[in-house]
Amino acid sequence: MRKITFSEAINEAIFTAMRESNDVITYGLGVPDPKGVFGTTLGLQDEFGEARVFDTPTSENAMTGIGIGASLNGLRPVMVHQRVDFFLLALDQLINNAAKWNFMFGGVCRVPITIRLIVGHGWGQGPTHSQNLQSLFSQIPGLKVVIPTSAYDAKGLLLESIFDDDPVMFLEHRWLYGLKSNVPKSSYRIPIGKANLVNEGSDLTIVALSYMTIEAIQAIKELEKIGVNCDLIDLRSTSPLDFELIRKSVKKTGKLIAVDSSSKSFSVASEIIADCAIESYDYLQKPPRRVALEDAPAPTSFGLTNSYYNGALEIYNEAIGLLGIKEENTGSKFIKEKPHDVPGEWFKGPF
Amino acid sequence: MNLSELQASMLRIRLVEESIANKYSEQKMRCPTHLSIGQEAIAVGVCSNLTNEDQVLSTHRAHAHYLAKGGCLNSMLAEIYGKVTGCSKGMGGSMHLIDKSVGFMGSTAIVGNTIPVAVGSALAMKIQEKKSISCICFGDGATEEGVFYESINFAIIHNLPVLFICENNLYSVYSGLEVRQPKGRKIFEMVRAFGIESIHGDGNNVQQVSDYVDLARGKILSGNGPQFLEFDTYRWREHCGPNYDNDIGYRKEEEFLEWKKKDPLKDIFENKDLDLVKVLFNKFNAEIQRAHHFADNSEFPSDKDFQQIINS
């Protein structure tokens, strides 16, 4: 099977959806521009025309409401914003309308809108260009929140999101766009709410999401070398959240680390630990741990981001700490050749 | 619809609203309720020109729009009573009315937030090549929201079949225009500067409202783009609730009395054909009484109904 990048997989999912249904439209600031939202919307306007694929005014709130109105009339809008942070201007339309419309009118008005939002990490993006707001959206009943890691999942989950009858927040991590995986050319869908067991092991459960799954994969490889075998669960969506799979795993391992890309308080990781305390208390052998960011806005300076962000090293250290393994200089296992604030040498900015 | 039909429609709405005000203290209608008394001419003048395929979205003050568009009276009152037979199965209350069968697509409780939804409906109509228009009713307060400008701007760019109806009743809750907008501003003139055809009329003159809307709808369907109409009117009762509130100090009794002289229903009350008027009163009051009875005797939604809707 061929390998394509995460951004190519997103692009392919939108192409597929728009071919499958004339009801699908795609819009957002920069959708038809030469960069095509990190390549994810390239070629769409050429294929499907200006009526179904269009650029927009810089009006996040109205464009969200317009998507709601269009979706109430049978269309399936796919809206994208270059940053989740920009979309915060649209919280009225999202929270008061999209999330509640079907409920507040007695269940007869579905709002099948998909809102693609890009979340970030490092490279000077700072406090208002790199927030990871999955827990904020997951707290709103009526919204689904999808947050894929692999290119394969991105395509299957985006297709599922577009054809879901409810509003879906689709969070794409900026650092995943260049990562490749096997992706079928055909159309396929992955159900929302089913997490992915990336690795099986009986010593420890690690739950991660989005880019942090990539860091967790590196951590569990090193843990294997010292004889620690982990269940690694990639959530794929935070609302609904696949608590069943986590409970099943914790029942087996008795130990849990929840890894999140957001600040720690009231995070998805916190919710997972809360569920574990309520539902899996009898199986727990050790107190669960949480790997998430300090409760602070993201710093911009290169001098601060290394200690602010977590990665494989922090996950590894929490794991051996939880297991009571004493080890010196664990940092030597995770020496990065690239600068710490980019996903790879290929990343040169400017945004 | 000739003048007497327009008047009859306004009278029916007035009597419904007064029945709600009269029964509100029974504490059976347990939700915030914003009455349209005094503003009926705009709802009737607008909706009398629309077909069932034309859509209307409205605000927290939606009763008149819903009824003028042909929304079911029983379902509206049942909704206000919080009953499962309500138009939103009791999930919405007075501020969340809907009757899709007649093109009344909903009303919400957040100022300005149905404006982009109506523009989105118009976008869908354009893409789907439908011969209908989307109409959005809102107040003067909504013109102070950013989303108002954003929505009109987009509607102009895409030449969408949308009719903006601004009901200027001078107040946003208790705050008058003088503390909210620059002195001398005319909303319709400001909007015209955005690049949209915009005119201003007497919102208490139902025939004028109807004529302006007829013209505007024709222009929209001929491809001339979105249209904006501002109508002056006045809210007779308190912002939210059944009472008059001219005594609490934010506006003067004299101002209300001036507007009362311009009652949109004055022609019907001054009509010499007393028998005809009496027949209408009796007919509507009987219908309204039955509707209250229906609402009062309907069931509340059950926990099962609630679960069914949230899990649907």
Interface residues (C-beta under 8 A of the other chain):
Chain A: I25 A51 R52 T56 P57 S59 N61 A62 M63 T64 G65 I66 G67 I68 G69 A70 S71 L72 N73 G74 L75 D92 Q93 N96 N97 W101 N102 F103 M104 F105 G106 G107 V108 C109 P141
Chain B: L57 G86 C87 S88 K89 G90 M91 G92 H96 I98 K100 M105 G106 T108 A109 I110 N113 T114 I115 P116 V117 A118 V119 G120 S121 A122 L123 A124 M125 K126 I127 Q128 S134 G146 V147 E150 S151 N153 F154 I157 Q308 I309 I310 S312
